[in-house]
Amino acid sequence: MRKRNHIIPLHLSKKELAHLEAQVKTSGLPREEFLRSLIMGAELRARPCDHHADLLHKVAGLCNNANQLARVANTYGEAGPQSIEEMTKLVRKVWEEVKENW
């Protein structure tokens, strides 16, 4: 048996339909799910950009490198200049990517 048995007909103008379709496309949700979410009061946001996953991957790499650097510093009492320079380059690279894409 269907969970959702109630149908609500809705008449929209061309302008209203175009706006709805644009909102649905931006959200990345199917139209019905988008409308149900709005009715239930959810705060809908745009789907993340395509480069979002790549950026998160780079930030995760940066965090891993920072963790490794901290482990070396804690083990030996200091971190070598080469490690610090590599970390600085990686931070700058990620920051440039964030500035370009956001």
The first five atom37 places (N, CA, C, CB, O) and aatype in JSON, in Angstrom:
{
  "aatype": [12, 1, 11, 1, 2, 8, 9, 9, 14, 10, 8, 10, 15, 11, 11, 6, 10, 0, 8, 10, 6, 0, 5, 19, 11, 16, 15, 7, 10, 14, 1, 6, 6, 13, 10, 1, 15, 10, 9, 12, 7, 0, 6, 10, 1, 0, 1, 14, 4, 3, 8, 8, 0, 3, 10, 10, 8, 11, 19, 0, 7, 10, 4, 2, 2, 0, 2, 5, 10, 0, 1, 19, 0, 2, 16, 18, 7, 6, 0, 7, 14, 5, 15, 9, 6, 6, 12, 16, 11, 10, 19, 1, 11, 19, 17, 6, 6, 19, 11, 6, 2, 17],
  "atom_mask": [
    [1, 1, 1, 1, 1],
    [1, 1, 1, 1, 1],
    [1, 1, 1, 1, 1],
    [1, 1, 1, 1, 1],
    [1, 1, 1, 1, 1],
    [1, 1, 1, 1, 1],
    [1, 1, 1, 1, 1],
    [1, 1, 1, 1, 1],
    [1, 1, 1, 1, 1],
    [1, 1, 1, 1, 1],
    [1, 1, 1, 1, 1],
    [1, 1, 1, 1, 1],
    [1, 1, 1, 1, 1],
    [1, 1, 1, 1, 1],
    [1, 1, 1, 1, 1],
    [1, 1, 1, 1, 1],
    [1, 1, 1, 1, 1],
    [1, 1, 1, 1, 1],
    [1, 1, 1, 1, 1],
    [1, 1, 1, 1, 1],
    [1, 1, 1, 1, 1],
    [1, 1, 1, 1, 1],
    [1, 1, 1, 1, 1],
    [1, 1, 1, 1, 1],
    [1, 1, 1, 1, 1],
    [1, 1, 1, 1, 1],
    [1, 1, 1, 1, 1],
    [1, 1, 1, 0, 1],
    [1, 1, 1, 1, 1],
    [1, 1, 1, 1, 1],
    [1, 1, 1, 1, 1],
    [1, 1, 1, 1, 1],
    [1, 1, 1, 1, 1],
    [1, 1, 1, 1, 1],
    [1, 1, 1, 1, 1],
    [1, 1, 1, 1, 1],
    [1, 1, 1, 1, 1],
    [1, 1, 1, 1, 1],
    [1, 1, 1, 1, 1],
    [1, 1, 1, 1, 1],
    [1, 1, 1, 0, 1],
    [1, 1, 1, 1, 1],
    [1, 1, 1, 1, 1],
    [1, 1, 1, 1, 1],
    [1, 1, 1, 1, 1],
    [1, 1, 1, 1, 1],
    [1, 1, 1, 1, 1],
    [1, 1, 1, 1, 1],
    [1, 1, 1, 1, 1],
    [1, 1, 1, 1, 1],
    [1, 1, 1, 1, 1],
    [1, 1, 1, 1, 1],
    [1, 1, 1, 1, 1],
    [1, 1, 1, 1, 1],
    [1, 1, 1, 1, 1],
    [1, 1, 1, 1, 1],
    [1, 1, 1, 1, 1],
    [1, 1, 1, 1, 1],
    [1, 1, 1, 1, 1],
    [1, 1, 1, 1, 1],
    [1, 1, 1, 0, 1],
    [1, 1, 1, 1, 1],
    [1, 1, 1, 1, 1],
    [1, 1, 1, 1, 1],
    [1, 1, 1, 1, 1],
    [1, 1, 1, 1, 1],
    [1, 1, 1, 1, 1],
    [1, 1, 1, 1, 1],
    [1, 1, 1, 1, 1],
    [1, 1, 1, 1, 1],
    [1, 1, 1, 1, 1],
    [1, 1, 1, 1, 1],
    [1, 1, 1, 1, 1],
    [1, 1, 1, 1, 1],
    [1, 1, 1, 1, 1],
    [1, 1, 1, 1, 1],
    [1, 1, 1, 0, 1],
    [1, 1, 1, 1, 1],
    [1, 1, 1, 1, 1],
    [1, 1, 1, 0, 1],
    [1, 1, 1, 1, 1],
    [1, 1, 1, 1, 1],
    [1, 1, 1, 1, 1],
    [1, 1, 1, 1, 1],
    [1, 1, 1, 1, 1],
    [1, 1, 1, 1, 1],
    [1, 1, 1, 1, 1],
    [1, 1, 1, 1, 1],
    [1, 1, 1, 1, 1],
    [1, 1, 1, 1, 1],
    [1, 1, 1, 1, 1],
    [1, 1, 1, 1, 1],
    [1, 1, 1, 1, 1],
    [1, 1, 1, 1, 1],
    [1, 1, 1, 1, 1],
    [1, 1, 1, 1, 1],
    [1, 1, 1, 1, 1],
    [1, 1, 1, 1, 1],
    [1, 1, 1, 1, 1],
    [1, 1, 1, 1, 1],
    [1, 1, 1, 1, 1],
    [1, 1, 1, 1, 1]
  ],
  "atom_positions": [
    [[0.83, -1.17, 0.0], [0.0, 0.0, 0.0], [0.88, 1.25, 0.0], [-0.95, -0.01, 1.21], [1.95, 1.28, 0.62]],
    [[0.43, 2.25, -0.69], [1.18, 3.5, -0.79], [1.23, 4.24, 0.54], [0.58, 4.39, -1.84], [0.27, 4.24, 1.3]],
    [[2.36, 4.85, 0.79], [2.53, 5.64, 2.0], [1.88, 7.02, 1.84], [4.01, 5.78, 2.34], [1.36, 7.59, 2.8]],
    [[1.93, 7.54, 0.63], [1.38, 8.87, 0.34], [0.16, 8.7, -0.58], [2.45, 9.8, -0.33], [0.31, 8.48, -1.78]],
    [[-1.03, 8.79, 0.0], [-2.27, 8.54, -0.75], [-2.98, 9.81, -1.2], [-3.2, 7.74, 0.09], [-3.93, 9.72, -1.98]],
    [[-2.55, 10.96, -0.76], [-3.27, 12.2, -1.04], [-2.62, 12.97, -2.18], [-3.34, 13.07, 0.21], [-1.42, 13.24, -2.16]],
    [[-3.43, 13.31, -3.17], [-2.96, 14.05, -4.34], [-3.52, 15.46, -4.26], [-3.4, 13.35, -5.67], [-4.7, 15.65, -4.0]],
    [[-2.66, 16.45, -4.49], [-3.08, 17.84, -4.46], [-2.79, 18.44, -5.83], [-2.37, 18.64, -3.32], [-1.62, 18.69, -6.16]],
    [[-3.81, 18.69, -6.63], [-3.58, 19.33, -7.93], [-3.12, 20.77, -7.71], [-4.88, 19.28, -8.81], [-3.57, 21.45, -6.79]],
    [[-2.25, 21.22, -8.56], [-1.7, 22.56, -8.42], [-1.56, 23.17, -9.8], [-0.33, 22.54, -7.68], [-0.98, 22.56, -10.7]],
    [[-2.08, 24.35, -9.98], [-1.99, 25.05, -11.26], [-0.96, 26.16, -11.12], [-3.38, 25.62, -11.69], [-1.01, 26.97, -10.2]],
    [[-0.02, 26.19, -12.06], [1.04, 27.2, -12.06], [1.07, 27.93, -13.39], [2.41, 26.56, -11.77], [0.71, 27.38, -14.43]],
    [[1.49, 29.18, -13.34], [1.72, 29.92, -14.58], [3.06, 29.48, -15.16], [1.69, 31.48, -14.34], [3.82, 28.77, -14.49]],
    [[3.36, 29.89, -16.38], [4.65, 29.55, -16.99], [5.8, 30.08, -16.15], [4.73, 30.12, -18.42], [6.81, 29.4, -15.96]],
    [[5.64, 31.3, -15.66], [6.68, 31.92, -14.85], [6.89, 31.16, -13.54], [6.33, 33.39, -14.55], [8.03, 30.92, -13.13]],
    [[5.81, 30.78, -12.9], [5.9, 30.03, -11.64], [6.53, 28.66, -11.87], [4.5, 29.87, -11.01], [7.36, 28.22, -11.08]],
    [[6.13, 27.99, -12.95], [6.7, 26.68, -13.26], [8.18, 26.79, -13.57], [5.96, 26.04, -14.45], [8.97, 25.95, -13.13]],
    [[8.57, 27.81, -14.31], [9.99, 28.0, -14.63], [10.79, 28.24, -13.35], [10.17, 29.18, -15.61], [11.89, 27.72, -13.2]],
    [[10.23, 29.02, -12.44], [10.92, 29.27, -11.17], [11.04, 27.99, -10.35], [10.18, 30.35, -10.35], [12.1, 27.7, -9.79]],
    [[9.96, 27.22, -10.3], [9.99, 25.94, -9.58], [11.04, 25.02, -10.18], [8.61, 25.27, -9.62], [11.84, 24.43, -9.44]],
    [[11.06, 24.88, -11.49], [12.03, 24.0, -12.15], [13.46, 24.45, -11.89], [11.76, 23.96, -13.67], [14.35, 23.62, -11.7]],
    [[13.69, 25.76, -11.87], [15.04, 26.28, -11.58], [15.45, 25.93, -10.16], [15.09, 27.81, -11.79], [16.59, 25.53, -9.91]],
    [[14.52, 26.08, -9.22], [14.8, 25.75, -7.82], [15.09, 24.25, -7.66], [13.62, 26.16, -6.92], [16.0, 23.85, -6.93]],
    [[14.3, 23.43, -8.34], [14.48, 21.98, -8.27], [15.85, 21.6, -8.84], [13.35, 21.25, -9.05], [16.56, 20.78, -8.26]],
    [[16.2, 22.2, -9.97], [17.49, 21.89, -10.59], [18.65, 22.29, -9.67], [17.62, 22.61, -11.94], [19.63, 21.55, -9.54]],
    [[18.53, 23.44, -9.05], [19.58, 23.92, -8.14], [19.73, 23.0, -6.94], [19.27, 25.33, -7.68], [20.85, 22.75, -6.48]],
    [[18.61, 22.49, -6.44], [18.66, 21.64, -5.24], [19.21, 20.25, -5.53], [17.27, 21.52, -4.64], [19.81, 19.62, -4.66]],
    [[19.0, 19.77, -6.77], [19.44, 18.42, -7.11], [18.45, 17.35, -6.66], [0.0, 0.0, 0.0], [18.74, 16.16, -6.79]],
    [[17.31, 17.75, -6.15], [16.3, 16.8, -5.7], [15.25, 16.6, -6.78], [15.64, 17.27, -4.4], [15.07, 17.46, -7.65]],
    [[14.55, 15.47, -6.75], [13.38, 15.32, -7.63], [12.32, 16.33, -7.22], [12.82, 13.87, -7.57], [12.27, 16.75, -6.07]],
    [[11.45, 16.73, -8.16], [10.47, 17.77, -7.91], [9.58, 17.44, -6.7], [9.6, 17.97, -9.15], [9.36, 18.29, -5.84]],
    [[9.07, 16.21, -6.63], [8.17, 15.84, -5.55], [8.87, 15.92, -4.2], [7.62, 14.43, -5.77], [8.31, 16.42, -3.23]],
    [[10.09, 15.43, -4.14], [10.85, 15.48, -2.88], [11.16, 16.92, -2.49], [12.15, 14.67, -3.0], [11.12, 17.27, -1.31]],
    [[11.46, 17.75, -3.48], [11.72, 19.17, -3.23], [10.48, 19.83, -2.61], [12.11, 19.89, -4.53], [10.6, 20.53, -1.6]],
    [[9.31, 19.6, -3.2], [8.07, 20.2, -2.69], [7.72, 19.67, -1.3], [6.91, 19.93, -3.65], [7.3, 20.44, -0.43]],
    [[7.89, 18.36, -1.08], [7.6, 17.81, 0.24], [8.54, 18.41, 1.29], [7.74, 16.29, 0.23], [8.11, 18.7, 2.41]],
    [[9.79, 18.6, 0.95], [10.76, 19.2, 1.88], [10.36, 20.63, 2.23], [12.17, 19.18, 1.29], [10.45, 21.03, 3.39]],
    [[9.93, 21.4, 1.24], [9.47, 22.76, 1.5], [8.26, 22.77, 2.42], [9.14, 23.48, 0.19], [8.18, 23.58, 3.35]],
    [[7.31, 21.88, 2.16], [6.11, 21.82, 2.97], [6.44, 21.49, 4.43], [5.14, 20.78, 2.4], [5.82, 22.01, 5.35]],
    [[7.41, 20.61, 4.62], [7.79, 20.2, 5.97], [8.7, 21.21, 6.67], [8.47, 18.84, 5.92], [9.09, 21.01, 7.82]],
    [[9.05, 22.3, 5.96], [9.82, 23.37, 6.6], [11.32, 23.21, 6.54], [0.0, 0.0, 0.0], [12.05, 23.91, 7.25]],
    [[11.81, 22.32, 5.7], [13.25, 22.13, 5.58], [13.89, 23.35, 4.92], [13.58, 20.85, 4.78], [13.29, 23.98, 4.05]],
    [[15.09, 23.67, 5.36], [15.85, 24.75, 4.72], [16.66, 24.12, 3.6], [16.79, 25.5, 5.76], [17.64, 23.41, 3.84]],
    [[16.25, 24.38, 2.37], [16.9, 23.76, 1.22], [18.06, 24.62, 0.76], [15.91, 23.55, 0.08], [17.97, 25.84, 0.71]],
    [[19.15, 23.96, 0.43], [20.34, 24.64, -0.07], [20.71, 24.07, -1.43], [21.52, 24.5, 0.93], [20.3, 22.97, -1.8]],
    [[21.48, 24.84, -2.14], [21.93, 24.38, -3.46], [22.87, 23.19, -3.3], [22.64, 25.53, -4.23], [23.58, 23.06, -2.3]],
    [[22.85, 22.33, -4.3], [23.75, 21.19, -4.32], [25.18, 21.7, -4.42], [23.41, 20.23, -5.49], [25.42, 22.67, -5.14]],
    [[26.15, 21.09, -3.73], [27.54, 21.55, -3.83], [28.05, 21.47, -5.26], [28.43, 20.72, -2.91], [27.62, 20.63, -6.05]],
    [[28.97, 22.35, -5.58], [29.56, 22.4, -6.92], [30.35, 21.12, -7.19], [30.49, 23.65, -7.06], [30.67, 20.37, -6.27]],
    [[30.67, 20.9, -8.46], [31.42, 19.71, -8.85], [32.82, 19.68, -8.23], [31.53, 19.63, -10.36], [33.33, 18.61, -7.91]],
    [[33.42, 20.84, -8.07], [34.78, 20.88, -7.53], [34.81, 20.78, -6.02], [35.48, 22.17, -7.97], [35.89, 20.75, -5.42]],
    [[33.64, 20.72, -5.38], [33.55, 20.66, -3.92], [34.26, 19.41, -3.38], [32.07, 20.67, -3.48], [35.02, 19.5, -2.42]],
    [[34.02, 18.25, -3.98], [34.63, 17.0, -3.52], [36.15, 17.05, -3.66], [34.07, 15.81, -4.31], [36.87, 16.58, -2.78]],
    [[36.64, 17.63, -4.76], [38.08, 17.74, -4.96], [38.7, 18.64, -3.9], [38.38, 18.29, -6.36], [39.77, 18.34, -3.37]],
    [[38.02, 19.73, -3.6], [38.52, 20.65, -2.57], [38.56, 19.97, -1.21], [37.63, 21.91, -2.52], [39.53, 20.12, -0.47]],
    [[37.51, 19.22, -0.87], [37.5, 18.51, 0.41], [38.62, 17.48, 0.47], [36.15, 17.82, 0.62], [39.23, 17.29, 1.52]],
    [[38.9, 16.83, -0.64], [39.99, 15.86, -0.7], [41.33, 16.55, -0.43], [40.02, 15.16, -2.08], [42.16, 16.02, 0.31]],
    [[41.53, 17.73, -1.02], [42.78, 18.46, -0.8], [42.91, 18.94, 0.64], [42.88, 19.65, -1.76], [44.0, 18.9, 1.22]],
    [[41.82, 19.39, 1.21], [41.86, 19.83, 2.6], [42.14, 18.65, 3.52], [40.54, 20.52, 3.0], [42.88, 18.79, 4.5]],
    [[41.56, 17.5, 3.22], [41.83, 16.3, 4.01], [43.3, 15.92, 3.92], [40.95, 15.12, 3.53], [43.9, 15.52, 4.92]],
    [[43.89, 16.05, 2.74], [45.32, 15.78, 2.58], [46.16, 16.75, 3.4], [0.0, 0.0, 0.0], [47.16, 16.37, 4.01]],
    [[45.74, 18.0, 3.4], [46.42, 19.01, 4.19], [46.38, 18.66, 5.67], [45.8, 20.4, 3.95], [47.39, 18.77, 6.37]],
    [[45.24, 18.23, 6.15], [45.1, 17.84, 7.55], [45.96, 16.62, 7.87], [43.63, 17.55, 7.88], [46.57, 16.55, 8.94]],
    [[46.01, 15.66, 6.97], [46.87, 14.49, 7.18], [48.33, 14.89, 7.27], [46.67, 13.46, 6.06], [49.07, 14.4, 8.12]],
    [[48.75, 15.78, 6.37], [50.14, 16.24, 6.4], [50.45, 17.0, 7.69], [50.44, 17.11, 5.19], [51.52, 16.84, 8.27]],
    [[49.51, 17.83, 8.13], [49.7, 18.58, 9.37], [49.81, 17.61, 10.55], [48.54, 19.58, 9.6], [50.6, 17.83, 11.47]],
    [[49.01, 16.55, 10.53], [49.06, 15.55, 11.6], [50.4, 14.83, 11.61], [47.92, 14.54, 11.44], [50.98, 14.6, 12.68]],
    [[50.9, 14.48, 10.44], [52.21, 13.83, 10.35], [53.32, 14.74, 10.83], [52.49, 13.38, 8.91], [54.24, 14.31, 11.53]],
    [[53.24, 16.01, 10.45], [54.24, 16.99, 10.88], [54.2, 17.14, 12.4], [53.99, 18.36, 10.21], [55.25, 17.21, 13.04]],
    [[53.01, 17.2, 12.98], [52.88, 17.32, 14.43], [53.43, 16.08, 15.13], [51.42, 17.54, 14.82], [54.05, 16.18, 16.19]],
    [[53.19, 14.9, 14.55], [53.7, 13.67, 15.15], [55.24, 13.66, 15.16], [53.17, 12.44, 14.38], [55.85, 13.28, 16.16]],
    [[55.85, 14.08, 14.06], [57.31, 14.15, 13.98], [57.83, 15.17, 14.99], [57.77, 14.53, 12.55], [58.82, 14.91, 15.69]],
    [[57.17, 16.32, 15.08], [57.6, 17.35, 16.01], [57.49, 16.86, 17.45], [56.77, 18.63, 15.82], [58.37, 17.14, 18.27]],
    [[56.42, 16.13, 17.77], [56.27, 15.62, 19.13], [57.26, 14.51, 19.44], [54.86, 15.11, 19.33], [57.74, 14.4, 20.57]],
    [[57.58, 13.69, 18.44], [58.5, 12.58, 18.65], [59.93, 13.07, 18.82], [58.43, 11.6, 17.49], [60.63, 12.63, 19.74]],
    [[60.38, 13.98, 17.95], [61.77, 14.4, 17.95], [61.99, 15.79, 18.56], [62.3, 14.39, 16.54], [63.12, 16.25, 18.65]],
    [[60.94, 16.43, 18.96], [61.08, 17.73, 19.59], [61.11, 18.89, 18.61], [0.0, 0.0, 0.0], [61.07, 20.05, 19.03]],
    [[61.18, 18.61, 17.31], [61.14, 19.66, 16.3], [60.82, 19.07, 14.93], [62.48, 20.43, 16.25], [60.96, 17.87, 14.72]],
    [[60.4, 19.92, 14.02], [60.12, 19.5, 12.65], [61.19, 20.11, 11.74], [58.68, 19.92, 12.19], [61.61, 21.25, 11.95]],
    [[61.61, 19.37, 10.74], [62.64, 19.85, 9.83], [62.13, 20.96, 8.93], [0.0, 0.0, 0.0], [60.93, 21.03, 8.64]],
    [[63.03, 21.81, 8.48], [62.63, 22.91, 7.6], [61.98, 22.43, 6.31], [63.83, 23.76, 7.27], [61.09, 23.1, 5.78]],
    [[62.43, 21.29, 5.79], [61.85, 20.77, 4.55], [60.38, 20.39, 4.77], [62.65, 19.53, 4.05], [59.54, 20.66, 3.91]],
    [[60.07, 19.79, 5.9], [58.68, 19.42, 6.19], [57.81, 20.66, 6.33], [58.61, 18.58, 7.47], [56.69, 20.7, 5.83]],
    [[58.33, 21.65, 7.0], [57.57, 22.89, 7.19], [57.35, 23.59, 5.86], [58.29, 23.82, 8.18], [56.27, 24.12, 5.6]],
    [[58.38, 23.6, 5.01], [58.25, 24.23, 3.69], [57.22, 23.49, 2.83], [59.62, 24.26, 2.97], [56.42, 24.12, 2.14]],
    [[57.24, 22.18, 2.88], [56.28, 21.38, 2.1], [54.85, 21.67, 2.58], [56.59, 19.87, 2.22], [53.94, 21.81, 1.77]],
    [[54.68, 21.74, 3.89], [53.37, 22.04, 4.46], [52.9, 23.42, 4.04], [53.41, 21.93, 5.98], [51.72, 23.6, 3.7]],
    [[53.78, 24.39, 4.05], [53.44, 25.76, 3.66], [53.03, 25.81, 2.19], [54.63, 26.7, 3.91], [52.06, 26.5, 1.85]],
    [[53.73, 25.1, 1.32], [53.37, 25.07, -0.1], [51.99, 24.46, -0.3], [54.41, 24.27, -0.9], [51.19, 24.96, -1.09]],
    [[51.71, 23.39, 0.44], [50.41, 22.74, 0.31], [49.29, 23.65, 0.79], [50.4, 21.43, 1.1], [48.23, 23.71, 0.17]],
    [[49.52, 24.36, 1.88], [48.52, 25.3, 2.39], [48.25, 26.39, 1.37], [48.98, 25.92, 3.72], [47.09, 26.73, 1.12]],
    [[49.3, 26.93, 0.76], [49.12, 27.98, -0.25], [48.36, 27.46, -1.46], [50.48, 28.54, -0.69], [47.5, 28.15, -2.01]],
    [[48.67, 26.23, -1.89], [48.0, 25.64, -3.04], [46.5, 25.48, -2.77], [48.63, 24.29, -3.4], [45.68, 25.82, -3.62]],
    [[46.16, 24.96, -1.61], [44.75, 24.78, -1.26], [44.06, 26.14, -1.15], [44.61, 23.99, 0.06], [42.93, 26.3, -1.62]],
    [[44.73, 27.12, -0.54], [44.14, 28.45, -0.4], [43.88, 29.08, -1.77], [45.05, 29.35, 0.43], [42.83, 29.7, -1.96]],
    [[44.8, 28.95, -2.71], [44.6, 29.48, -4.06], [43.41, 28.82, -4.74], [45.86, 29.28, -4.9], [42.62, 29.49, -5.42]],
    [[43.28, 27.53, -4.55], [42.14, 26.81, -5.14], [40.82, 27.3, -4.54], [42.29, 25.29, -4.92], [39.84, 27.48, -5.25]],
    [[40.81, 27.51, -3.23], [39.6, 28.02, -2.58], [39.26, 29.41, -3.12], [39.79, 28.07, -1.04], [38.1, 29.68, -3.42]],
    [[40.24, 30.28, -3.25], [39.99, 31.63, -3.75], [39.45, 31.62, -5.17], [41.26, 32.47, -3.69], [38.57, 32.41, -5.5]],
    [[39.97, 30.73, -6.01], [39.55, 30.65, -7.42], [38.13, 30.11, -7.57], [40.51, 29.78, -8.2], [37.35, 30.62, -8.38]],
    [[37.8, 29.1, -6.79], [36.54, 28.38, -6.99], [35.4, 28.79, -6.07], [36.77, 26.95, -6.82], [34.28, 28.34, -6.26]],
    [[35.66, 29.61, -5.09], [34.59, 29.98, -4.17], [34.42, 31.45, -4.26], [34.88, 29.55, -2.73], [33.58, 32.01, -3.57]]
  ]
}
